Amino acid sequence: MDVLIVESRLPLASLWQAHLERQGVHVLVADTADRAVAAVSATHFDVIVMDLVLADGSALAVADYVQYRRPDAKIIFVSDTSFFSDGSIFSMIPNAAGFLPAKSEPGDIAALVEHHGRVA
């Protein structure tokens, strides 16, 4: 399974990456929207774990591009904010598959990735 992590905070992205790689998942990390779009352009991903608030660029723009370029990829959003906590992200982004707090245990994120990656 191939997973893209889009997260500006590299220590957090590295924590998630290490946990997923221990489970045999191939992981690429992008810390900006531009790097995420470039990765999606060049590589197929089964699942994308993306922080809703990026330091550089728009996660929603990346999600729109993923929907256009890789419509089968599932997107799991993470966030430290309560924005979209009402579930409206699922009506806005057709391939949104999850929404978790960024402080979630890496094992919980990995379980959701495994579930949606298997389905994909």
trRosetta pair geometry for C-beta under 8 A, 3 or more apart (Angstrom, degrees):
i j d omega theta_ij theta_ji phi_ij phi_ji
1 24 7.9 83 31 110 91 83
1 25 5.1 -39 77 -127 101 86
1 26 6.9 -179 87 29 46 79
1 46 4.9 -73 -158 36 86 149
1 47 7.0 16 170 12 116 105
1 113 7.7 135 132 153 144 96
1 114 7.8 172 26 -116 170 52
1 117 4.1 39 -147 177 143 138
1 118 7.8 -53 -83 -60 137 52
2 25 7.7 153 -101 -175 17 79
2 26 5.0 -27 -105 77 66 109
2 27 8.0 164 -159 -83 50 32
2 28 7.6 11 -173 1 92 103
2 43 6.8 -135 167 158 147 113
2 44 6.3 98 63 99 147 70
2 45 5.0 -118 115 -121 99 54
2 46 5.5 124 55 1 67 87
3 20 5.9 -83 55 175 152 156
3 25 5.3 15 4 165 124 124
3 26 7.0 156 23 83 72 54
3 27 5.0 -21 73 -106 99 75
3 28 7.5 178 92 28 51 65
3 45 6.2 84 -126 -160 20 104
3 46 6.7 -46 -74 57 63 87
3 47 4.9 -15 -114 72 89 92
3 48 7.2 163 -162 -92 63 32
3 49 6.5 23 179 -3 112 100
3 113 5.9 11 -108 -160 142 131
3 117 7.0 -56 -72 -86 101 133
4 27 7.7 149 -96 -158 22 61
4 28 5.3 -23 -111 70 70 95
4 29 7.7 147 -164 -98 58 24
4 30 6.3 5 -175 4 105 110
4 36 6.7 113 159 -141 132 83
4 39 5.5 138 -124 124 133 138
4 40 6.9 -58 -27 -71 173 79
4 43 7.6 141 -68 87 116 120
4 45 4.5 -50 -10 -109 104 159
4 47 7.7 -167 32 100 65 50
4 48 4.6 -12 66 -116 100 83
4 49 7.4 -172 93 31 51 63
4 50 7.9 16 108 -66 94 91
5 13 5.0 146 127 -148 131 94
5 16 5.6 147 -119 94 147 129
5 17 5.9 -110 10 -69 151 90
5 20 8.0 -177 -51 13 122 149
5 27 6.2 20 -10 -171 109 108
5 28 7.3 -174 25 89 72 44
5 29 4.8 -22 69 -110 103 74
5 30 7.3 172 86 28 52 64
5 48 7.8 170 -84 -162 25 57
5 49 4.9 -13 -113 67 72 104
5 50 7.7 173 -162 -78 40 48
6 29 7.9 159 -84 -161 29 54
6 30 5.0 -16 -108 71 74 100
6 31 7.8 166 -158 -95 53 17
6 33 7.6 55 -167 -98 128 48
6 36 4.4 26 -110 -98 124 134
6 48 6.4 19 -5 180 110 103
6 49 7.1 -179 27 91 67 51
6 50 4.0 8 57 -117 114 85
6 51 6.4 -131 106 24 75 73
6 54 6.9 -46 153 -89 101 124
6 59 6.9 144 116 -119 132 91
6 62 6.2 149 -154 143 169 166
7 10 7.4 148 104 -85 95 32
7 12 5.7 -120 163 92 142 104
7 13 3.9 176 69 -73 124 102
7 16 7.3 117 -9 28 157 138
7 29 6.9 -53 43 -154 92 100
7 31 6.7 -37 86 -114 49 63
7 49 7.5 -11 -42 113 109 94
7 50 7.5 -162 -59 -140 66 37
7 51 4.8 98 -113 -18 68 118
7 54 8.0 -147 -134 -109 22 83
7 78 7.7 -3 -96 62 109 126
8 31 5.4 89 -123 -171 41 81
8 32 7.2 66 -101 -80 84 52
8 51 6.4 -91 9 61 83 149
8 54 5.2 139 -45 -154 114 62
8 55 3.7 129 -152 3 153 103
8 56 6.7 138 -110 15 116 78
9 12 4.2 43 101 19 112 116
9 13 6.6 159 87 -15 58 87
9 51 7.6 100 17 -60 92 161
10 13 5.3 -53 -138 41 37 113
10 14 6.0 41 160 -24 69 104
10 29 7.3 92 -131 152 77 145
10 31 5.9 -24 -73 -96 90 132
11 14 5.7 -53 -146 35 29 113
11 15 6.6 35 153 -23 62 102
12 15 5.6 -49 -151 29 34 114
12 16 6.7 29 153 -11 64 103
12 102 6.9 2 -171 177 151 108
13 16 5.9 -57 -151 40 33 108
13 17 6.0 36 151 -23 67 110
13 29 4.7 101 159 -142 131 129
13 31 6.9 -113 -10 -88 162 85
14 17 5.4 -52 -140 38 32 116
14 18 6.2 35 160 -22 65 103
14 29 7.4 -19 -72 -73 57 164
15 18 6.1 -53 -148 33 26 109
15 19 6.6 23 154 -16 60 108
15 106 5.8 -127 144 -78 94 134
16 19 5.8 -60 -152 37 31 111
16 20 6.3 25 156 -14 68 109
16 27 7.9 -179 118 -154 83 152
16 49 6.4 -137 163 103 150 156
16 106 5.6 -165 -104 -128 56 99
16 109 5.8 -48 -131 99 109 151
16 110 7.8 -179 -157 -60 74 83
17 20 6.0 -61 -147 40 28 106
17 21 6.0 26 158 -19 66 111
17 27 4.6 177 -139 117 83 149
17 29 5.8 -53 -71 -57 138 118
18 21 5.8 -56 -141 38 28 110
18 22 6.5 34 157 -24 62 103
18 106 8.0 -16 71 -166 82 158
19 22 6.0 -53 -155 28 29 113
19 23 7.2 16 150 -8 59 107
19 106 3.8 170 -38 155 167 129
19 107 6.8 -124 -169 -68 136 51
19 109 7.5 89 89 70 141 105
19 110 5.3 -116 134 -57 111 132
20 23 5.8 -66 -160 41 37 106
20 25 4.1 -60 166 62 95 133
20 27 5.0 103 89 -61 129 135
20 110 5.5 -170 -87 -111 69 98
20 113 6.3 -28 -114 88 118 162
21 24 7.6 87 -172 -48 36 9
21 25 6.1 -97 -84 63 36 74
21 26 7.8 57 -109 -107 79 25
21 27 5.6 -93 -61 14 90 120
23 110 5.9 131 -5 -170 153 128
23 114 7.0 -79 151 -78 150 117
25 110 7.8 -158 -2 -141 145 92
25 113 6.9 16 -111 133 163 133
25 114 7.9 -112 -67 -82 127 75
25 117 7.4 -98 -119 -103 117 176
28 39 5.7 174 119 -148 139 136
28 43 6.9 87 7 72 158 162
28 45 7.7 -107 40 -92 112 118
30 35 3.8 180 -153 112 100 102
30 36 4.0 160 104 -73 151 65
30 38 7.6 161 -120 53 133 89
30 39 5.2 -126 -58 -6 132 140
31 35 6.2 32 43 48 56 148
31 55 7.7 -12 164 43 88 112
31 56 7.5 50 128 40 77 115
32 35 4.7 93 56 10 84 101
32 36 6.9 -144 95 -7 44 87
32 54 6.7 113 -140 171 41 129
32 55 7.5 -71 -101 72 75 83
32 56 4.1 -32 -127 87 102 118
32 57 5.3 101 178 4 76 126
33 36 5.5 -56 -148 36 33 114
33 37 6.3 33 155 -19 67 104
33 54 5.6 139 -48 91 89 162
33 56 6.4 -140 11 113 85 68
33 57 2.2 -136 12 138 124 149
33 58 5.7 44 -97 42 157 45
33 59 7.0 -129 -94 -71 104 38
33 61 6.1 43 -166 74 139 112
33 62 5.1 -136 -142 -55 86 110
34 37 5.9 -53 -148 35 31 109
34 38 6.4 31 153 -18 64 106
34 56 7.4 -49 9 130 97 110
34 57 6.0 -167 -21 -69 69 146
35 38 5.6 -52 -146 37 33 113
35 39 6.3 36 153 -21 65 105
36 39 5.7 -54 -149 35 31 111
36 40 6.3 27 155 -16 65 107
36 48 7.9 83 -161 -156 113 129
36 50 7.3 66 -137 -114 151 116
36 57 7.6 -170 28 100 115 151
36 62 4.7 4 106 -134 137 136
37 40 5.8 -55 -144 39 31 109
37 41 6.3 37 153 -25 64 106
37 62 6.1 -125 -62 -117 81 80
37 65 5.3 -8 -119 116 96 169
38 41 5.6 -53 -149 32 30 116
38 42 6.4 11 159 -7 64 113
39 42 6.2 -71 -148 44 28 100
39 43 5.7 -37 178 36 68 113
39 45 7.6 42 137 -40 104 129
40 43 7.1 -78 -114 59 19 72
40 45 6.8 -66 -110 11 72 119
40 48 7.7 -3 -88 -88 111 141
40 62 7.5 147 -12 -166 146 86
40 65 6.2 120 87 122 150 109
40 66 5.6 -106 -137 -95 151 75
40 69 5.5 107 144 86 108 141
40 70 5.8 -122 -165 1 99 127
40 73 7.7 -105 -133 12 106 168
41 69 6.5 -78 -93 -153 54 157
44 70 6.5 154 -135 -123 62 124
44 73 7.7 -167 -171 -71 64 109
45 48 5.5 76 118 -64 143 85
45 70 6.4 58 46 159 80 165
45 73 5.1 49 85 -123 85 129
46 72 8.0 -47 -132 123 52 96
46 73 6.5 166 179 -123 13 71
46 74 7.1 -2 151 25 62 91
46 116 7.6 153 144 119 93 80
46 117 4.4 74 123 -134 134 81
46 120 4.3 152 -162 86 90 144
47 73 6.7 167 -93 -166 18 78
47 74 5.0 -22 -112 68 75 93
47 75 7.7 155 -164 -91 60 25
47 76 6.4 15 -177 -4 107 107
47 97 7.6 -80 -130 50 95 145
47 113 5.0 157 107 -145 161 79
47 116 5.3 108 -99 95 119 111
47 117 4.8 -71 -21 -71 122 90
47 120 6.7 -165 -54 -2 77 149
48 66 6.1 -95 11 -121 158 154
48 73 5.6 47 -13 159 105 122
48 74 7.2 -175 26 90 70 45
48 75 4.8 -21 69 -110 102 72
48 76 7.1 -180 88 27 49 67
49 76 4.9 -20 -108 70 69 104
49 78 6.5 25 179 -12 90 115
49 109 6.4 56 -130 -175 143 118
49 113 6.5 -42 -57 -84 117 115
50 59 5.4 145 153 -150 118 111
50 62 6.5 -171 -142 96 150 135
50 63 7.0 -168 78 -69 161 93
50 75 5.9 -25 19 -162 120 101
50 76 7.3 144 22 76 68 51
50 77 5.8 -36 75 -108 83 61
50 78 7.1 174 87 23 32 78
51 54 5.9 129 85 -75 104 66
51 59 6.4 -129 94 -85 54 141
51 77 7.6 83 -143 -162 14 67
51 78 5.4 -44 -99 75 58 90
51 79 6.6 122 -161 -89 64 55
51 102 6.4 32 -118 -99 99 121
52 59 5.1 -150 -148 68 33 159
52 60 8.0 37 -156 -49 75 79
52 77 5.1 51 -64 -172 97 115
52 78 7.0 -151 -11 79 83 36
52 79 4.0 -11 26 -83 123 114
52 81 6.9 -107 82 42 126 107
52 83 7.0 -168 130 83 144 109
52 84 6.6 -151 -137 31 158 141
52 89 7.7 -84 -108 -105 129 143
53 59 6.9 -66 -55 -8 17 130
53 79 6.3 91 -2 -134 95 90
53 80 7.0 -72 37 38 129 90
53 81 6.2 87 -29 -5 136 124
54 57 5.1 -23 98 70 139 77
54 58 6.9 -164 42 -100 116 9
54 59 5.3 147 -16 -52 106 88
54 62 7.8 82 -22 -8 150 136
57 61 6.7 -107 175 58 92 125
57 62 7.0 75 137 -43 122 108
58 61 3.9 79 82 4 112 107
58 62 6.8 -177 98 -8 61 80
59 62 5.5 -52 -151 36 37 113
59 63 6.2 41 150 -22 68 104
59 77 7.3 99 156 -127 140 104
60 63 5.4 -48 -145 36 35 115
60 64 6.5 41 152 -22 64 100
60 92 7.6 -40 -137 140 112 130
60 93 7.5 -130 -135 -72 74 117
61 64 5.6 -48 -150 32 34 114
61 65 6.6 33 151 -17 63 104
62 65 5.7 -57 -152 38 33 111
62 66 6.3 37 150 -22 67 104
63 66 5.5 -49 -145 34 33 114
63 67 6.5 38 153 -22 63 102
63 75 5.7 50 -123 -125 98 174
63 93 4.8 -43 163 -126 137 130
63 95 7.7 -171 -167 62 89 94
63 96 7.3 11 -154 -70 135 91
64 67 5.7 -52 -153 32 31 114
64 68 6.6 26 151 -14 64 106
64 93 7.9 -105 -67 -115 55 89
65 68 5.7 -58 -150 39 34 109
65 69 5.7 7 163 1 72 116
66 69 6.3 -65 -128 52 25 93
66 70 5.3 -46 -163 57 68 96
66 71 7.9 132 141 -86 63 34
66 73 5.5 -92 -177 74 110 129
66 75 6.2 110 98 -65 157 122
66 95 6.7 -118 119 66 109 138
67 70 8.0 -40 -68 67 9 55
67 71 5.7 42 -166 -106 49 74
67 93 7.0 -145 -59 -157 128 73
67 94 5.9 96 -128 46 124 104
67 95 5.7 -178 -98 8 81 115
68 71 7.3 28 -103 -62 3 88
70 73 4.1 35 128 -8 115 120
71 94 7.8 -10 -153 93 92 124
71 95 6.4 -173 -165 -58 53 136
72 95 7.7 139 -179 -123 7 136
72 120 5.9 118 155 -153 95 97
73 95 6.3 69 84 157 60 150
73 120 7.0 35 -117 -136 34 146
74 95 5.8 -142 -117 172 41 93
74 96 8.0 65 -168 -169 68 12
74 97 3.9 12 -173 -18 112 146
74 98 7.8 55 157 2 111 91
74 116 4.1 -117 87 169 162 130
74 117 7.5 -126 40 -66 123 48
74 119 7.3 62 -42 73 146 112
74 120 5.7 -128 -10 -63 106 123
75 93 6.3 -63 63 149 139 136
75 95 5.4 89 5 109 96 91
75 96 5.3 -48 75 -104 102 51
75 97 6.2 144 59 13 43 85
75 98 8.0 -150 111 40 48 69
76 96 8.0 112 -96 -161 27 62
76 97 5.7 -51 -74 73 71 93
76 98 4.0 0 -129 60 88 111
76 99 7.6 -161 -166 -66 59 30
76 100 6.8 9 172 7 103 108
76 109 7.1 140 129 -152 146 82
76 112 5.5 117 -119 124 147 126
76 113 6.6 -95 3 -77 152 72
76 116 6.8 178 -53 25 110 154
77 84 7.4 -26 115 107 154 149
77 89 6.0 -82 24 168 157 159
77 93 7.9 112 -42 52 128 156
77 96 6.3 -16 -12 -141 112 106
77 98 6.8 -171 33 95 61 60
77 99 4.8 -3 68 -110 102 72
77 100 7.4 165 92 26 54 62
78 99 7.7 163 -87 -159 31 46
78 100 5.1 -26 -107 74 79 85
78 101 6.9 26 -159 132 81 16
78 102 4.5 102 154 -90 108 65
78 104 6.9 -118 -128 19 114 116
78 109 7.2 -10 -76 -108 131 124
79 83 6.8 -109 170 59 154 85
79 84 7.0 107 11 56 164 113
79 99 7.3 -14 14 -167 109 88
79 100 8.0 148 24 83 65 42
79 101 6.9 -68 72 -125 57 42
79 102 6.0 -113 100 -35 7 97
80 101 7.1 68 -105 -163 42 78
80 102 4.7 -40 -59 24 78 129
80 103 7.3 79 -108 -26 83 92
81 84 8.0 73 95 29 99 85
82 85 4.5 -43 -170 -13 68 138
84 87 7.5 137 172 -27 69 6
84 88 5.7 -118 -134 58 69 85
84 89 4.2 50 -167 -44 130 107
84 99 6.6 -132 126 -144 112 146
85 99 7.7 -180 -113 139 45 134
87 90 5.5 -24 175 15 79 116
87 91 7.8 71 130 -10 77 94
87 99 7.3 -170 -110 33 54 149
88 91 5.6 -54 -161 37 56 107
88 92 6.2 49 145 -18 78 109
89 92 5.7 -65 -146 43 35 109
89 93 5.8 -14 172 22 75 111
89 96 5.2 178 135 -150 95 167
89 99 5.7 125 54 -81 142 136
90 93 7.1 -65 -118 57 22 77
90 96 5.1 -133 -104 84 54 125
90 99 7.6 -100 -48 -23 92 124
92 96 7.5 48 69 -15 73 141
93 96 4.0 88 88 -37 109 109
96 99 7.1 17 175 -53 118 96
97 112 7.5 152 119 172 104 103
97 116 4.7 83 147 -113 157 146
98 112 4.9 51 -84 -177 170 140
98 116 7.1 -120 -18 -37 116 143
100 104 4.5 -21 163 -28 123 152
100 108 6.8 161 -144 122 148 116
100 109 6.4 -157 72 -91 161 83
100 112 7.0 -159 -39 0 137 163
101 104 5.3 136 70 -43 74 85
104 108 4.7 -103 170 75 111 129
104 109 5.6 125 100 -48 122 92
105 108 4.6 95 63 -1 87 102
105 109 7.4 -160 93 -2 49 82
106 109 5.6 -54 -150 39 39 111
106 110 6.0 41 152 -21 70 107
107 110 5.5 -52 -142 39 32 114
107 111 6.3 38 155 -25 64 102
108 111 5.7 -48 -147 30 31 113
108 112 6.7 28 154 -14 62 104
109 112 5.9 -58 -154 38 33 108
109 113 6.3 35 149 -20 67 107
110 113 5.5 -53 -145 38 33 114
110 114 6.2 37 154 -22 66 105
111 114 5.6 -51 -147 35 30 113
111 115 6.4 33 153 -21 63 105
112 115 5.6 -50 -147 34 32 114
112 116 6.3 15 161 -4 66 109
113 116 6.4 -66 -144 47 26 97
113 117 5.6 25 160 -20 66 118
114 117 5.8 -58 -135 41 22 111
114 118 6.2 26 162 -22 60 108
115 118 6.1 -63 -157 32 22 109
115 119 6.7 17 152 -15 61 108
116 119 5.5 -51 -146 37 39 113
116 120 6.2 42 154 -24 68 104
117 120 5.6 -49 -142 33 32 112
